C-alpha cells in the first residue's frame, strides 16, 4: 500500500517539486490548492489526487480534509506549504492585510493540522511545516510575513512536544530564497505575492534542490532543516551573533 502525503499549496513550484520527489519514492501525493490553471495542469499526473480549496474558509477546509480522510487508506505525512509573501514597509501596510496574511500562512496550517492530527497518530506519520529564514530571523520589508512564519514555527515546535509520545514526527524546514516565481512581480490589492517572486533575494536555489534537502531531513526525523547555504549560514549567525546577522541582512537586502 502506497503511503500518502498531503501537500497544501501543492500546485506551486516547491509543492510540485515535493510531490514529484515523493512520487518517485513510491508515495501517493494529495495536492490542495486554490482552483485555477496551476491545479488544472496537474490533472493527468499519476499517483496524484487534486483538491481545489480555499483553506482560509473553515467549511471548505473541513469538507476537503474529511473527503481526503475518507478516500485515502492512510495519511502518512502532511506538508504545510500553502503561503504568500508580502513585501512592503510596515508603514505602508494596514492591519487587515496583516490579519489576512496570518489566515493564509498560519491559521490554514493550524486548521489542517487539527483535521489530520489523529490520522497521523494512527500512521505514526509526520507533520512537515515549510517555514522560512523569516521564521527565525528578522527580514527587511517582511514584517507580517516574518511574524506569520515565527508563529508557525512556535506552533509546530510546541506540537512536537505534544505528539512525540504518539510516535509522530514534526519537522520544520526553513528555505531561504527558492526560485519558484522569479519575474512574476504581480501583487494583489493587499500586496500579497507568491513565494519565490522577490526581486531582492540572494543565492536562489531550484525548487527541486530544495525539495531534496527538505525530504532528506524529514526522513532523518530532523526537528529543523535549514534549506540552502543562505538558510544554513543565517541560522548559525542569528543564533550566535544576532547583531551581526542583522547588519549583514541589512547590507544584503535592506534599503535605507
Backbone bond lengths (Angstrom), bond angles and torsions (degrees), N, CA, C in turn:
res aa  C-N    CA-C-N  psi(-1)  N-CA   C-N-CA  omega(-1)  CA-C   N-CA-C  phi
1 X - - - 1.457 - - 1.525 109.66 -
2 X 1.330 116.35 129.26 1.451 120.57 -179.85 1.527 111.16 -69.93
3 X 1.315 115.32 140.45 1.452 119.12 171.20 1.529 108.96 -73.21
4 X 1.336 115.21 155.51 1.462 120.87 -178.20 1.518 110.46 -119.60
5 X 1.332 115.22 131.37 1.461 121.90 172.26 1.516 108.94 -116.54
6 X 1.317 116.71 129.91 1.460 122.55 174.94 1.525 107.44 -97.88
7 X 1.327 116.97 130.88 1.465 121.59 -177.89 1.520 108.99 -124.74
8 X 1.326 117.35 112.13 1.460 119.45 174.24 1.528 108.68 -80.33
9 X 1.319 115.27 147.44 1.460 118.50 -174.02 1.515 111.85 61.84
10 X 1.312 115.44 31.10 1.464 120.43 -170.60 1.505 115.94 -77.10
11 X 1.331 118.63 -8.83 1.459 120.59 179.78 1.521 112.44 -87.29
12 X 1.340 116.74 -6.77 1.459 120.35 176.67 1.517 111.54 -80.23
13 X 1.333 115.79 179.41 1.456 120.31 -173.74 1.507 114.50 -61.05
14 X 1.328 117.59 -50.92 1.457 119.89 -179.55 1.523 110.91 -69.95
15 X 1.330 117.37 -39.01 1.460 120.54 177.66 1.513 111.87 -59.76
16 X 1.332 116.78 -44.36 1.462 120.16 177.88 1.526 111.72 -64.74
17 X 1.333 116.68 -39.74 1.462 119.71 179.47 1.527 111.09 -64.20
18 X 1.325 117.01 -40.02 1.463 120.84 176.78 1.528 110.63 -65.15
19 X 1.327 115.88 -42.47 1.464 120.45 178.83 1.521 111.04 -61.79
20 X 1.318 117.17 -46.48 1.466 120.49 -179.01 1.529 111.50 -63.17
21 X 1.322 116.59 -42.74 1.464 120.13 -179.37 1.523 111.09 -64.41
22 X 1.314 117.34 -40.63 1.461 120.52 179.50 1.525 111.12 -68.20
23 X 1.327 117.20 -40.75 1.463 119.21 -179.68 1.522 111.57 -67.39
24 X 1.322 116.16 -30.90 1.466 119.14 174.02 1.527 111.39 -64.51
25 X 1.327 116.68 -25.55 1.464 122.04 178.02 1.530 112.24 -89.90
26 X 1.337 116.94 3.92 1.454 120.15 176.11 1.509 115.45 97.46
27 X 1.331 118.09 10.53 1.460 121.55 179.02 1.531 110.50 -84.98
28 X 1.334 114.75 161.03 1.464 122.13 163.46 1.519 106.05 -102.96
29 X 1.337 117.14 132.58 1.463 119.06 179.38 1.520 110.65 -113.46
30 X 1.313 114.21 144.86 1.458 123.57 178.60 1.521 107.12 -116.23
31 X 1.310 116.11 119.65 1.464 120.88 -177.93 1.519 109.94 -105.83
32 X 1.317 114.80 127.73 1.466 122.11 172.66 1.519 107.14 -112.52
33 X 1.335 116.16 126.79 1.461 119.86 177.93 1.524 108.57 -158.82
34 X 1.321 115.19 170.21 1.457 120.14 176.97 1.522 110.35 -63.29
35 X 1.328 118.04 147.55 1.462 119.30 175.77 1.525 110.15 -63.81
36 X 1.337 115.24 146.99 1.460 118.76 179.35 1.512 111.64 150.95
37 X 1.321 116.44 -177.25 1.472 120.84 -173.56 1.522 113.97 -63.52
38 X 1.334 118.85 -32.06 1.464 119.83 179.46 1.529 110.62 -62.80
39 X 1.313 116.01 -42.64 1.465 120.14 179.21 1.526 110.46 -72.10
40 X 1.314 116.68 -43.30 1.467 120.92 -178.72 1.522 112.21 -60.01
41 X 1.326 117.05 -32.50 1.460 120.95 -176.59 1.524 112.61 -66.45
42 X 1.334 117.43 -13.97 1.466 121.11 -176.77 1.519 113.23 -99.01
43 X 1.321 117.03 5.38 1.461 120.89 -169.47 1.527 113.23 -62.09
44 X 1.313 119.19 -28.14 1.469 121.25 -176.27 1.528 113.63 -95.52
45 X 1.320 117.52 3.11 1.467 120.67 -179.89 1.525 110.69 -69.56
46 X 1.339 116.54 146.50 1.457 121.21 179.46 1.526 111.16 -86.60
47 X 1.334 115.72 154.05 1.467 123.07 178.69 1.517 111.36 54.76
48 X 1.338 115.62 39.70 1.455 121.22 -175.86 1.519 109.47 -141.68
49 X 1.323 116.08 130.94 1.466 122.01 173.69 1.517 108.60 -114.46
50 X 1.332 116.66 140.92 1.461 121.92 -175.84 1.522 110.31 -118.88
51 X 1.320 115.91 136.77 1.463 122.09 177.86 1.517 108.86 -135.69
52 X 1.337 115.68 119.74 1.458 120.66 176.82 1.523 108.88 -84.77
53 X 1.328 116.10 128.22 1.463 119.15 -175.81 1.523 110.14 -164.08
54 X 1.323 115.28 141.00 1.458 121.63 167.55 1.527 106.40 -96.11
55 X 1.312 116.50 104.40 1.467 121.29 -173.02 1.523 113.25 -68.39
56 X 1.326 117.51 -11.41 1.463 119.13 176.70 1.527 111.52 -82.26
57 X 1.325 116.92 -4.79 1.472 121.89 176.30 1.527 107.53 -99.34
58 X 1.336 118.73 107.90 1.471 121.21 -171.95 1.526 114.42 -55.13
59 X 1.320 118.21 -40.85 1.472 118.96 -178.16 1.524 110.67 -69.35
60 X 1.331 117.10 -42.76 1.468 119.59 176.47 1.524 110.60 -58.41
61 X 1.318 115.48 -45.66 1.461 120.19 -179.23 1.524 110.65 -61.27
62 X 1.325 116.91 -47.25 1.466 121.05 -179.10 1.522 111.26 -62.10
63 X 1.336 117.00 -43.33 1.464 120.77 -177.85 1.529 111.55 -65.47
64 X 1.333 116.72 -43.19 1.469 120.21 -179.23 1.522 110.71 -67.46
65 X 1.322 117.28 -43.44 1.467 120.05 179.05 1.530 110.80 -62.50
66 X 1.328 116.83 -40.28 1.465 120.82 178.46 1.526 110.90 -63.88
67 X 1.326 116.49 -39.06 1.465 120.42 179.04 1.530 110.65 -65.63
68 X 1.324 116.29 -42.23 1.466 120.22 179.00 1.525 110.28 -62.85
69 X 1.313 116.64 -44.75 1.466 121.20 179.64 1.525 111.23 -61.53
70 X 1.317 116.38 -33.95 1.462 120.83 179.49 1.517 111.68 -73.23
71 X 1.340 116.95 -36.07 1.457 120.85 -170.97 1.525 114.25 -91.33
72 X 1.312 118.18 -23.17 1.459 120.38 -178.73 1.529 110.69 -102.11
73 X 1.331 118.30 138.49 1.464 121.13 -177.56 1.526 112.93 -67.91
74 X 1.322 117.21 -27.54 1.458 120.61 176.04 1.517 108.52 -153.83
75 X 1.326 115.56 157.07 1.466 122.08 170.82 1.521 105.95 -117.31
76 X 1.324 116.34 114.41 1.456 120.95 -172.17 1.527 113.02 -106.63
77 X 1.312 116.63 -18.07 1.468 120.76 177.69 1.525 108.11 -155.49
78 X 1.322 115.83 139.21 1.463 120.46 170.26 1.524 106.91 -122.77
79 X 1.330 115.79 124.51 1.462 121.79 -178.67 1.534 107.70 -107.51
80 X 1.309 115.44 115.02 1.463 122.07 -177.05 1.531 107.76 -91.65
81 X 1.325 114.73 89.25 1.458 121.64 -171.17 1.524 112.54 -114.00
82 X 1.333 118.16 -13.92 1.465 120.88 -177.61 1.522 109.95 -62.71
83 X 1.306 115.95 134.63 1.456 118.58 178.80 1.509 112.54 177.32
84 X 1.322 114.25 162.71 1.461 122.09 174.70 1.519 107.82 -132.43
85 X 1.313 115.39 166.76 1.453 120.06 174.02 1.523 108.97 -118.09
86 X 1.303 115.59 158.88 1.463 121.52 174.46 1.523 106.65 -134.16
87 X 1.298 116.25 116.62 1.462 121.18 -177.24 1.521 108.15 -110.22
88 X 1.315 115.68 99.19 1.461 120.67 179.75 1.517 108.74 -167.43
89 X 1.309 114.84 158.86 1.465 119.61 174.70 1.522 109.47 -69.76
90 X 1.320 116.79 146.63 1.458 121.06 177.42 1.525 110.55 -57.86
91 X 1.325 117.24 -36.09 1.460 121.63 -179.46 1.524 112.36 -63.75
92 X 1.336 116.21 -21.81 1.464 120.66 -177.74 1.526 113.17 -100.82
93 X 1.319 117.34 2.71 1.462 120.48 -178.74 1.528 109.54 -110.94
94 X 1.326 115.89 173.02 1.466 119.25 178.73 1.526 110.04 -128.23
95 X 1.319 115.50 169.64 1.463 120.19 -174.44 1.523 111.69 -68.33
96 X 1.320 117.52 -34.13 1.465 119.05 -179.47 1.530 111.57 -63.29
97 X 1.327 117.24 -41.82 1.461 119.02 178.74 1.530 110.38 -66.88
98 X 1.329 116.60 -35.07 1.470 121.15 176.61 1.529 109.93 -60.85
99 X 1.328 116.32 -46.89 1.469 120.81 179.12 1.528 111.30 -63.98
100 X 1.325 116.20 -42.93 1.467 119.59 -178.12 1.525 111.30 -64.66
101 X 1.326 117.21 -36.54 1.457 119.86 177.80 1.530 110.64 -64.33
102 X 1.334 116.48 -38.73 1.464 120.12 175.91 1.521 111.11 -63.47
103 X 1.309 118.05 -36.58 1.468 120.70 178.51 1.526 110.55 -59.42
104 X 1.326 116.40 -40.20 1.462 120.61 -177.89 1.526 111.09 -78.08
105 X 1.327 116.65 -52.62 1.470 120.98 -170.04 1.517 113.48 -80.73
106 X 1.327 117.64 -31.96 1.456 120.12 -174.31 1.526 113.01 -111.09
107 X 1.318 117.32 -58.16 1.464 118.91 -172.23 1.522 112.87 -67.91
108 X 1.330 118.63 -31.46 1.472 118.54 177.41 1.526 110.62 -65.33
109 X 1.335 116.87 -36.03 1.468 119.91 177.07 1.523 111.03 -67.33
110 X 1.326 116.44 -42.96 1.464 120.37 179.02 1.525 110.66 -62.23
111 X 1.333 116.03 -41.99 1.464 120.02 -179.69 1.527 111.20 -63.55
112 X 1.325 117.19 -44.42 1.462 120.21 178.86 1.528 111.20 -66.12
113 X 1.317 116.89 -38.96 1.464 120.02 177.93 1.523 110.66 -60.43
114 X 1.309 116.95 -37.89 1.471 120.36 178.39 1.532 110.89 -64.25
115 X 1.329 116.14 -44.28 1.470 119.77 -176.37 1.530 112.07 -68.81
116 X 1.326 117.81 -33.35 1.466 120.34 -176.64 1.530 113.25 -100.08
117 X 1.326 117.20 5.48 1.468 121.39 -173.76 1.525 112.68 -56.23
118 X 1.318 116.97 -51.29 1.472 120.15 -172.88 1.527 111.51 -77.42
119 X 1.339 117.08 -29.26 1.470 119.52 175.03 1.523 110.25 -64.92
120 X 1.323 117.49 -39.35 1.458 120.36 178.19 1.528 111.34 -71.03
121 X 1.306 117.38 -32.71 1.472 118.94 173.77 1.522 110.00 -63.28
122 X 1.326 116.30 -41.56 1.463 120.32 -178.28 1.521 111.09 -63.52
123 X 1.331 117.34 -39.88 1.467 121.21 -177.79 1.521 112.48 -89.43
124 X 1.358 115.92 -5.84 1.475 120.78 -171.39 1.534 109.22 52.49
125 X 1.316 113.35 50.01 1.444 121.15 -173.46 1.516 114.16 -91.62
126 X 1.331 115.49 -152.35 1.460 121.84 -169.76 1.521 111.87 -136.04
127 X 1.319 115.27 131.30 1.463 122.14 163.59 1.530 106.78 -91.16
128 X 1.336 117.61 123.54 1.466 121.56 178.38 1.525 108.39 -120.59
129 X 1.324 116.00 108.25 1.464 121.58 -177.63 1.523 109.47 -97.73
130 X 1.318 116.43 126.03 1.466 121.25 177.31 1.527 108.06 -92.80
131 X 1.297 115.51 104.76 1.456 121.82 -179.81 1.525 108.99 -99.75
132 X 1.317 117.19 -134.03 1.459 122.07 -173.65 1.516 108.23 -172.55
133 X 1.327 116.81 164.00 1.464 119.25 168.18 1.525 109.53 -54.77
134 X 1.335 116.64 -33.65 1.459 121.04 178.36 1.522 112.57 -68.38
135 X 1.333 117.60 -7.05 1.455 120.86 176.51 1.512 113.36 -82.16
136 X 1.326 117.66 -16.46 1.466 119.34 179.54 1.525 112.84 -129.00
137 X 1.333 117.96 -4.48 1.463 120.82 -176.32 1.528 109.91 -143.11
138 X 1.325 117.48 159.34 1.463 119.85 175.80 1.518 111.02 -70.65
139 X 1.344 116.10 149.44 1.458 120.27 178.91 1.529 108.43 -143.67
140 X 1.305 115.67 127.75 1.457 122.89 -174.72 1.526 112.06 -57.75
141 X 1.338 116.51 135.99 1.463 123.90 177.86 1.527 112.53 59.51
142 X 1.340 117.80 29.61 1.478 121.39 179.59 1.541 109.68 -133.75
143 X 1.321 119.49 38.63 1.468 120.09 -173.42 1.528 112.04 -57.55
144 X 1.326 117.46 -52.42 1.464 119.96 -178.37 1.525 111.04 -68.60
145 X 1.314 116.36 -42.32 1.467 120.60 -179.92 1.529 110.70 -61.53
146 X 1.342 116.73 -47.96 1.461 120.22 179.88 1.527 110.79 -62.30
147 X 1.319 116.65 -40.74 1.463 119.63 179.23 1.519 111.41 -62.21
148 X 1.338 117.04 -41.47 1.470 119.86 -179.41 1.521 111.43 -67.05
149 X 1.331 117.17 -36.93 1.462 120.28 179.95 1.537 110.98 -75.45
150 X 1.326 118.14 -35.03 1.471 120.10 172.54 1.530 109.91 -60.24
151 X 1.335 116.42 -43.35 1.464 120.55 178.94 1.520 111.00 -63.11
152 X 1.316 116.52 -42.21 1.465 121.49 178.82 1.526 110.55 -59.90
153 X 1.333 116.62 -45.74 1.467 119.57 179.03 1.525 111.34 -63.62
154 X 1.321 117.38 -42.22 1.463 119.88 178.59 1.511 112.22 -61.01
155 X 1.337 116.37 -40.41 1.466 120.38 178.90 1.522 111.23 -63.76
156 X 1.324 117.16 -50.59 1.465 119.38 -174.47 1.530 112.38 -73.07
157 X 1.319 118.70 -30.57 1.464 119.80 173.14 1.521 110.28 -63.16
158 X 1.316 116.45 -41.02 1.463 120.46 179.82 1.520 111.01 -73.08
159 X 1.334 117.20 -36.79 1.462 120.11 176.60 1.523 110.48 -61.80
160 X 1.327 116.96 -36.97 1.467 120.39 177.34 1.524 110.89 -55.81
161 X 1.315 116.66 -41.45 1.458 120.55 -179.48 1.525 111.60 -62.97
162 X 1.330 116.60 -32.07 1.461 120.53 -178.51 1.527 112.54 -83.38
163 X 1.326 117.02 -31.67 1.460 120.44 -171.15 1.525 114.56 -96.78
164 X 1.329 117.37 -12.40 1.466 118.95 -174.09 1.521 112.12 -60.99
165 X 1.340 117.85 -36.04 1.469 118.24 -178.89 1.524 112.40 -76.99
166 X 1.334 116.95 -4.93 1.468 121.22 171.71 1.530 110.92 -93.06
167 X 1.339 116.52 2.30 1.454 120.10 -178.96 1.516 113.82 80.21
168 X 1.330 116.68 14.06 1.466 121.87 -177.91 1.525 109.02 -94.66
169 X 1.328 115.85 135.84 1.460 122.32 178.38 1.524 109.67 -97.40
170 X 1.319 115.85 143.80 1.465 121.72 174.83 1.522 108.26 -127.70
171 X 1.314 116.25 119.83 1.463 122.04 178.80 1.518 109.14 -119.64
172 X 1.320 116.10 135.31 1.464 122.23 173.48 1.521 107.53 -111.19
173 X 1.324 116.64 122.90 1.459 121.88 177.54 1.522 109.02 -107.90
174 X 1.317 116.11 134.88 1.465 120.92 -176.71 1.524 110.41 -123.66
175 X 1.331 117.81 89.66 1.468 119.77 175.09 1.528 110.58 -72.40
176 X 1.328 115.24 157.74 1.459 119.59 170.64 1.529 107.56 -91.64
177 X 1.304 118.49 -103.41 1.465 120.51 -178.29 1.529 109.16 -110.44
178 X 1.335 115.94 112.88 1.458 122.49 -179.98 1.524 108.14 -105.91
179 X 1.314 116.52 128.75 1.469 121.86 -173.66 1.522 110.46 -81.04
180 X 1.321 116.26 77.09 1.461 119.94 -179.24 1.519 112.85 -104.34
181 X 1.319 118.42 -28.89 1.467 120.66 -176.72 1.525 111.71 -138.88
182 X 1.340 116.00 36.76 1.454 120.18 -178.76 1.535 110.42 -58.33
183 X 1.322 115.40 133.09 1.461 120.59 179.08 1.514 113.90 87.58
184 X 1.329 117.82 -12.28 1.463 120.89 177.99 1.525 108.17 -91.21
185 X 1.310 114.86 85.22 1.460 121.10 -171.57 1.527 113.07 -90.39
186 X 1.328 117.15 8.85 1.457 119.76 -178.30 1.525 110.85 -62.94
187 X 1.321 116.18 138.06 1.456 123.14 175.66 1.523 108.19 -124.54
188 X 1.325 116.82 143.95 1.456 117.55 174.53 1.529 109.21 -82.22
189 X 1.324 116.07 -173.25 1.460 120.37 -174.58 1.525 112.81 -63.08
190 X 1.346 116.83 -22.17 1.465 120.90 -179.93 1.520 112.51 -94.43
191 X 1.322 115.68 0.32 1.458 119.33 -178.67 1.516 113.24 85.33
192 X 1.343 117.69 11.19 1.456 120.93 -179.53 1.529 110.18 -79.70
193 X 1.319 115.43 146.30 1.463 121.38 177.52 1.510 108.90 -142.82
194 X 1.326 115.80 161.92 1.459 120.14 176.86 1.525 109.87 -69.45
195 X 1.334 117.32 143.19 1.470 119.52 175.58 1.522 111.18 -57.26
196 X 1.326 115.21 147.96 1.448 119.96 178.36 1.512 114.51 86.78
197 X 1.345 116.76 4.27 1.459 119.63 -179.21 1.520 112.40 -99.55
198 X 1.327 117.63 -1.65 1.466 120.70 -177.00 1.519 111.49 -61.88
199 X 1.319 115.26 141.33 1.463 119.87 177.92 1.520 112.09 -96.80
200 X 1.339 117.02 -3.45 1.471 120.05 -178.38 1.529 111.74 -105.16
201 X 1.323 117.55 12.83 1.457 120.50 -178.72 1.521 112.37 -75.87
202 X 1.332 114.44 166.51 1.465 120.64 178.53 1.525 109.24 -133.26
203 X 1.320 115.94 148.25 1.459 122.47 172.77 1.534 111.98 53.22
204 X 1.323 115.20 54.59 1.467 119.81 -179.45 1.528 110.91 -62.79
205 X 1.336 115.69 147.19 1.450 121.41 173.77 1.523 109.12 -122.19
206 X 1.320 117.05 157.44 1.460 120.17 -179.51 1.524 109.56 -74.43
207 X 1.336 117.66 152.89 1.459 119.79 176.06 1.521 112.65 -61.25
208 X 1.326 117.15 -32.02 1.468 119.86 179.36 1.530 111.20 -66.10
209 X 1.338 116.61 -42.94 1.467 119.73 177.01 1.527 110.84 -64.36
210 X 1.336 115.56 -42.09 1.469 119.60 179.26 1.531 110.52 -62.05
211 X 1.325 116.72 -42.64 1.467 120.64 -178.83 1.519 111.39 -61.88
212 X 1.323 117.73 -40.78 1.469 120.88 -179.86 1.525 111.05 -63.46
213 X 1.329 116.45 -43.27 1.475 119.86 178.97 1.521 110.82 -64.47
214 X 1.325 116.07 -43.97 1.464 120.33 -178.61 1.523 111.13 -62.06
215 X 1.325 116.96 -48.87 1.464 119.94 -176.20 1.530 111.77 -69.82
216 X 1.315 117.20 -33.96 1.463 119.20 175.91 1.531 110.77 -63.07
217 X 1.327 116.60 -43.71 1.458 120.10 177.20 1.516 111.96 -64.42
218 X 1.329 115.37 -39.54 1.461 119.94 179.66 1.530 111.20 -65.50
219 X 1.315 116.35 -43.75 1.460 120.57 -179.70 1.525 112.01 -66.34
220 X 1.324 116.42 -25.77 1.466 121.05 174.64 1.529 112.04 -88.16
221 X 1.331 115.71 7.77 1.469 123.38 177.40 1.531 111.49 56.04
222 X 1.333 115.32 40.92 1.453 120.78 175.24 1.528 109.19 -72.81
223 X 1.314 115.74 140.97 1.462 119.65 177.15 1.527 110.79 -73.71
224 X 1.324 117.09 -36.41 1.460 121.68 -175.94 1.519 109.19 -141.29
225 X 1.341 115.78 133.22 1.461 121.07 -177.59 1.525 109.29 -128.07
226 X 1.334 118.46 101.41 1.461 118.91 169.92 1.517 108.81 -71.29
227 X 1.319 116.81 134.01 1.467 120.73 -170.60 1.526 109.32 -111.47
228 X 1.320 115.82 105.79 1.444 120.52 178.35 1.520 113.04 101.24
229 X 1.322 114.56 166.09 1.453 120.59 -175.87 1.520 112.54 -62.65
230 X 1.340 116.80 -44.75 1.462 120.07 -178.36 1.529 110.84 -63.74
231 X 1.325 116.69 -42.85 1.460 119.87 -179.99 1.528 111.24 -65.19
232 X 1.324 116.71 -40.37 1.469 120.49 -179.71 1.525 110.89 -64.60
233 X 1.335 116.64 -47.34 1.458 120.45 179.04 1.526 111.33 -66.94
234 X 1.329 117.20 -39.69 1.462 120.51 -179.94 1.521 111.38 -63.95
235 X 1.322 116.09 -40.78 1.456 120.09 179.98 1.522 110.67 -62.70
236 X 1.332 116.20 -46.87 1.465 119.97 -179.72 1.526 111.15 -65.06
237 X 1.325 116.63 -45.21 1.454 120.43 -177.34 1.523 111.67 -67.16
238 X 1.319 116.96 -41.02 1.464 119.37 -178.45 1.521 111.81 -66.89
239 X 1.335 117.30 -31.88 1.465 120.27 177.94 1.527 111.62 -75.54
240 X 1.334 116.37 -41.97 1.456 120.14 -172.38 1.527 113.41 -89.59
241 X 1.334 116.12 -32.66 1.469 119.60 -176.48 1.532 108.82 -147.99
242 X 1.324 117.54 73.59 1.463 120.29 -174.85 1.525 114.41 -58.71
243 X 1.324 117.30 -34.24 1.465 118.53 178.73 1.521 111.21 -67.93
244 X 1.326 116.61 -35.15 1.460 120.63 176.49 1.519 110.41 -67.25
245 X 1.344 116.52 -42.04 1.459 119.36 176.34 1.521 110.25 -58.25
246 X 1.334 116.61 -44.88 1.463 120.80 -177.35 1.533 110.44 -60.54
247 X 1.306 116.70 -45.62 1.461 119.90 180.00 1.529 111.19 -63.43
248 X 1.328 116.21 -42.62 1.461 119.73 -179.73 1.526 110.96 -66.81
249 X 1.331 117.12 -40.67 1.451 121.13 177.93 1.540 110.41 -60.82
250 X 1.314 117.21 -45.10 1.453 120.78 179.16 1.524 111.74 -65.54
251 X 1.315 116.18 -36.90 1.461 119.98 178.97 1.531 111.01 -67.52
252 X 1.331 115.88 -32.94 1.472 120.53 -175.16 1.515 112.44 -84.21
253 X 1.345 117.58 -49.51 1.477 119.15 -175.48 1.519 113.26 -124.23
254 X 1.331 118.33 -6.83 1.465 120.52 -178.97 1.518 111.82 -73.42
255 X 1.312 115.30 154.41 1.454 122.05 175.96 1.526 108.23 -129.43
256 X 1.306 117.09 126.37 1.458 119.85 -179.98 1.515 111.71 -81.88
